[in-house]
Amino acid sequence: RQQVPVPFPVDRPVPQPYPVAVPVPYPVDRPVPVPVAVPSPPVCVPVPTPTPCYVPVAVPVPSPRASPVIFEQSVTHSQR
């Protein structure tokens, strides 16, 4: 009965699903550089701060739009 619990042959007990070389996906020449790239994204977070500068730029845009409106009113008065 002891042989029953062994479904696979004894020639290759507990066959490894993947070779031992799989644990190293990247070359050993530069294994550290991979984690270094992770901190790079956090640096981009401060970049959004300049976005507020664009808000004031949009303020002057409406002012010129109002100018043409006044010009039209002046023309209406001229016709009258």
Secondary structure, DSSP 8 states (H G I E B T S, - for coil): -TTTT--S-TTSSS--SS-TTTT--S-TTSSSHHHHHTTHHHHHTTTTTTHHHHHHHHTTTHHHHHHHHHHHHHHHHHH-
